[in-house]
Amino acid sequence: MGRGDGHDDALRRWLREAGGWLVVDGALGTELEAHGADLQDKLWSARCLVSAPHLIRKVHLDYLDAGANIITTASYQATLQGFQSRGVSREQGEALLLRSVQIAQEARAIFVEGRSKGPYSARDEYDGVVSRARRPVLVAASVGSYGAYLADGSEYTGDYGRSVTKEALKNFHRRRLQVLADAGPDLIAFDTIPNKLEAQAYAELLEENDIRIPAWFSFTSKDGANAASGDPVTECAAVADSCRRVAAVGINCTAPRLIHGLILSISKVTTKPIVVYPNTGETYVAETKEWVDSAAAGGGAPGTDFVSCVGKWRQAGASLVGGCCRTGPATVRAIARALREADAAAAAEDTDDDYPAVAVL
């Protein structure tokens, strides 16, 4: 298993400062639509970088108010190639990528204003109770897969065709990754990775471009054992583990009922922190661009209650938990509460262990 260096250590330090876990935000597109944004576009939420940056900032703030430690930028679907296909010049596209990070940083500044300097708020109140003196407030630059750019649902299958090689993927992502890194986020989140090939491309890019910002690799799974492409999750996680610039490994946009088993599988091949941010258990139908009940779509059992699983995921080894498609601030607030309750239960159990029952003679 890979050994941590400065990239790994930075995330572990934030985890320690936060009490052992960090809350990741939820869906961006869902919330933007709830605020009136029209996302019927191949650029999806990235469209709002041009048309409604104030809404992106509002959603970031909503998640911070709900208890998120990490807000992810509106760059999942933002690619230079995608912008150019819509008549946006390369220079303008790079400026929009930079803007995605700046908007999140602006939201953080608004959130922490009057509390402390830097990426920490002075105090946090949950349900009226101050629970932690300080907590990290971090910005993660989101990097969506090649399939997300195609906007044909292939980020949920990993089937890019034989013509798409590792080198082609590296060439596709290279400049975008560099621009996002230069914008100064705290983390880089490689989201919804559907196959091992793209993970290998990312790992090589991090090294070749000398990216010194902690990254996480998050894969998607439909069966609880393999990535969307059919590559074993353990093999995909091992790619992330072998890259010293990857600080965490995990799963996103996957049904909650599959997460516990995936955490256990990933923990067999890495000692790096595990990140999970599932969807609500529905299935995306690329042809209609709709989310439908998993059972109705042939996806098996209906979705598992999301929040009731959080304590179990924490116990299994997840230390960064959030939500993906169809989740919102209410979900994130409930996740934060569930993590606090899991900590309290673990502390109570430890106390009981310190005072074993004594037989009365």
C-alpha angles and dihedrals in degrees: 000000000000121000123231123248131172093310093052092041094055092058092044089052091053089049091052092048090051094050099260103310142058129207117227119206126250137241118332101191094050092053094044089055090048088057091052103267118148107226099173091127139097087245089059111180090359087071088074091062084074104029107030117011089155089065091053090052090049092053091048089053092047090056093047090050088051092057105269117154093190127045118191122217127246091251102099091104095025111110131155090234092051093050092048090053087060094050097264113138121236091250092050090047092053089049090053092051089052089047092055090063093041092054091054091047090051090052090051091050091052091048097051097037111128093013107076143317122270129013097329133088116215098230140358129210121202118182087346095305125111102228106170129022094218135006132187116253106198139179119221118195107222119224113190123203127261086258090060089058090051088054090205098113094262091127083073094050106030089219104139097154129248094281092068105085130179090259091051090053092048091051090049095052103031104091094036091054092049093050092049092047092049089054088070108241119169093233140012115224116202098200134201096359105187102190145022093247094065091046089054090050091051093048092052092046092053089055098040094048092042092232107189098186118101111256136194128207115213121186131195126227137188100188106033094246107058139041116253090272094054095257109138111260090227090059091048092048090048089059089056092045092054093056112085091204093061110091100181140018130204157118134282140170089030130124113273092233090066099048101085094056091045092053090053091049094049092047089060092066104032141038092198119114113279122230124197129179110163129187121241093273099266125126125241115228108205095197094060097023089230137127114232136179109284094230092051090051093051092259097129126238120024119262121290119237101269106213097042088067098053096089090050091050090050091050090049091056111274112139100172115053132175143128138271132191117008094010124114145178092295089058092048092049090052091048091054090049092048092051091051090050091049089052091049092049091049091049091050090050091051090051091052090051090053090058108044119194113271120213114239112224 
